[in-house]
Amino acid sequence: MVSSEYYIFNLTEIITGTLGIVGAPIIVIEAAAAGGFTHIETISWFYAVQFFGALFGLIMAFYYRMPIVGAHSITGVAFLVTVTPHFTYSEGKRLMYKISGDQVELVEPDTFAYLKWTEQDIEELVRKNIDMICDEEESMLIVGRQVRNESNGISDLTAIDNNGNLVLIEIKRDRKDILNRKEAFEFQAIRYAASYATIQTPEDLVERIYAPYIGRYREEFSSSSLTNVELAARKLQEFLETNHATQTFNQAQRIILLASDYDEQTLSAVSWLNSNNVDIGCYKLIPYRLEEHLYIRLEKLLPLTKNEDYYIPFSLKSSSQGTSKDTISRRNLPKIKEMLDWGVVKPGDIIMPKDREGEGVLTESGHVEVNGEELSLQKWLKEIYGWSSIQTYAFAIHKDRGISLSQIRKKYMDRNKL
């Protein structure tokens, strides 16, 4: 006859084994969701829990000649649930350190909510510094803010790029703000973008969006006797003609999403939209506070970078070549410092703006000295053209050679098969 102690002992083993095998994975799901893990990362975690737990159990059972269950620490995983919402796995893979002599100090990212920044604060920062996203390889003109469509939907920022595409820029402060929305972040942007497809002509854009924007920020534009409509029409026409985009005006629309972090469903949906030729991108704006200064790190998440993106060059098409555009990768082309290292340009070279008056002297740091002041190429050219962002290398002309920095870069890369 089997004693009751036997059944109690075996029941205890069963409960312990079940909790060890099932309990931790349940909490793993919650921790992975809080930390923004991808499906592959979550599955890898599951695999590690089960495989190494089983391997540990087999080794210990053979060694001690008794049943031993290897399992993940439930307490440890529960701790991760409280940590991952504040310091996600993706952030952990890209840490920032402050260097003091031969010592390093971890600089942890903040959140905009903790810094008491609102979406309007981020919106204003991006409005005045859209070149953060363009990365010197794209011209863009902000033409609208808080634009309301006929269904009372309000888009954050509106721009036009050097291909004539209208660009919708939607901003969310933090991951929590995305999750708390009734409507998915990306679908809200798509709905707004559909409204922009109804704009048929530059005159339509001026009347409905750009002229009211200029009226709102008139003090930012040079004093002129022109009305808001006249000034908007002049600036838009100049932008389109200079970029040879008059004939391609609003033939396509683009979407740019900005947030300090994203949930997995948004990234999954945007990735699927990319694979179906919808031009939508996700960028992370991650704030860091160091001493009395605030820093922003920009990270492009989607579309995914391809190997070819690291060597496809870009040069501005001349008017004689029509309106066709090269396929470019804006974020992976070598910059002015690499060009200085190659020796294709050198400090002291004279740089001129394309089809504009003015000269700047190239410095060792890759900036230009103008009237005794050292400026970045982007800032100098933005001031000359009056655009929100500019293709730095296409509009910076090397005086002695008479060609643009983008053409010099392209020739070197072609010659060296980069």
C-alpha positions, -999 to +999 in steps of 0.1 A: +000+000+000+013+034-010+015+060+018-001+094+017+034+110+019+042+094-014+013+112-031+020+145-014+057+142-024+048+135-061+021+162-061+047+187-049+070+176-076+043+180-103+033+215-090+069+226-088+077+213-123+046+228-138+053+262-123+089+261-134+080+252-170+048+272-174+050+300-149+081+318-162+070+318-199+037+335-190+056+363-173+082+363-202+053+373-225+044+403-204+081+413-200+088+410-237+057+430-246+066+457-221+102+458-235+091+461-271+107+427-281+102+415-316+086+381-323+121+367-330+136+381-298+106+367-278+108+333-294+146+332-287+140+340-251+114+312-249+139+288-265+166+297-241+143+292-211+130+258-222+162+244-239+187+254-212+162+245-184+158+210-198+196+207-204+203+218-168+177+193-155+192+164-175+228+172-163+218+176-127+196+145-127+225+123-140+249+138-116+229+135-085+209+104-095+176+120-087+149+140-106+158+177-107+139+203-128+158+231-145+137+262-148+139+299-153+137+321-122+101+334-119+113+361-095+140+373-120+115+375-149+090+393-127+117+419-120+122+424-157+085+432-161+090+462-139+122+473-157+115+469-194+088+496-197+114+521-187+145+507-203+136+486-234+157+459-250+163+480-281+177+508-260+199+484-241+215+473-273+226+509-281+239+524-249+255+558-246+285+565-224+302+597-211+340+594-212+361+610-185+397+602-189+399+564-190+366+560-172+331+557-187+298+565-172+265+552-186+241+579-198+206+565-196+179+578-219+150+599-206+114+600-218+097+631-231+070+625-205+096+626-177+110+658-191+075+672-192+076+677-230+043+677-248+037+666-284+035+703-293+070+708-279+084+680-301+064+692-330+079+727-328+114+712-325+109+691-356+093+720-375+124+742-370+149+713-375+134+689-401+169+685-415+175+661-386+155+636-406+167+646-440+203+641-431+216+666-457+206+643-486+171+656-492+155+690-497+123+697-478+100+727-473+076+728-443+043+741-456+018+734-429+012+727-392-019+713-375-038+711-408-075+701-404-092+681-431-130+680-438-135+652-413-119+673-386-087+651-386-057+672-377-022+663-390+009+675-372+033+688-399+031+690-437+060+693-460+070+689-497+102+672-507+125+677-537+106+651-557+074+671-554+058+646-530+037+659-501+051+646-468+029+640-438+048+640-405+030+625-375+044+627-340+037+609-308+056+616-275+062+581-261+053+545-265+025+549-239+009+576-260+008+553-290-007+524-270-034+546-254-047+558-288-081+544-299-068+544-335-035+529-345-007+554-351+000+543-386-036+541-397-043+576-385-014+588-406-026+569-437-061+584-433-046+619-432-023+611-462-054+602-482-066+637-478-034+651-492-039+630-524-068+653-532-044+683-537-040+685-575-020+717-581+005+739-564-021+766-563-044+743-544-016+736-518-009+773-515-046+783-509-055+754-486-023+749-465+008+769-473-007+805-472-024+799-438+009+785-425+029+816-437+002+838-421+007+820-388+045+824-388+048+855-409+075+869-386+098+840-397+097+852-433+115+881-448+095+914-446+077+919-479+047+937-493+034+904-507+003+889-493+005+855-476-009+838-508+016+857-531+046+849-508+035+812-505+031+809-543+065+825-549+084+803-524+067+771-536+072+778-572+109+785-566+113+753-546+097+731-573+115+747-602+149+746-585+144+709-577+129+702-612+098+688-595+071+710-612+059+681-634+059+656-606+040+677-580+022+654-556+022+624-577+029+604-545+026+610-508+050+601-480+044+595-443+070+600-416+062+588-380+082+601-351+082+589-315+107+581-287+096+544-289+072+522-308+050+492-300+055+460-319+022+462-337+030+496-352+064+484-364+049+452-378+022+472-397+046+497-411+070+469-422+041+453-441+031+486-457+067+491-468+067+457-484+036+467-503+052+499-517+037+524-492+063+551-485+061+553-447+090+555-423+095+552-385+121+573-367+129+573-330+138+606-312+154+595-280+162+623-254+193+622-231+199+646-204+236+651-195+244+677-168+226+709-179+223+699-215+196+679-234+206+657-263+184+640-289+195+608-307+177+601-340+174+565-351+158+553-383+139+520-377+120+516-410+122+511-439+150+486-432+184+494-446+196+471-474+232+463-482+230+482-514+221+514-495+257+518-484+270+525-519+243+538-541+253+574-550+231+604-558+235+634-579+211+662-587+196+659-622+201+690-643+171+706-660+182+692-694+178+657-681+141+661-673+124+652-641+135+616-636+151+609-602+178+585-591+170+560-564+189+571-533+196+561-498+196+593-479+212+581-446+242+560-457+262+581-481+296+594-471+297+629-457+321+658-460+345+645-434+350+613-454+355+634-485+382+654-467+398+621-457+397+609-493+415+641-504+389+649-530+383+682-513+406+700-489+405+728-463+407+762-480+386+752-510+359+777-520+323+764-519+295+783-536+257+778-535+242+765-567+227+794-588+230+818-559+254+845-548+279+839-520+311+820-511+323+800-482+358+786-473+359+749-464+374+742-430+391+712-415+360+703-396+339+701-428+321+734-421+324+766-442+337+800-429+315+828-441+323+865-431+344+852-402+317+829-389+320+791-391+287+774-402+277+739-412+271+735-449+234+727-441+229+758-420+246+780-445+226+767-475+193+767-456+198+804-449+206+812-485+177+792-500+152+797-472+141+760-472+135+738-441+161+713-453+184+711-484+204+686-503+237+698-490+259+680-515+238+687-546+236+724-539+272+730-527+294+738-558+332+735-557+343+768-573+375+756-590+359+725-605+325+739-612+307+708-601+287+699-570+301+680-540+276+652-548+292+649-583+327+648-568+316+622-543+299+601-570+330+602-593+353+590-564+329+563-554+324+551-589+362+551-596+369+531-564+338+509-567+325+519-533 
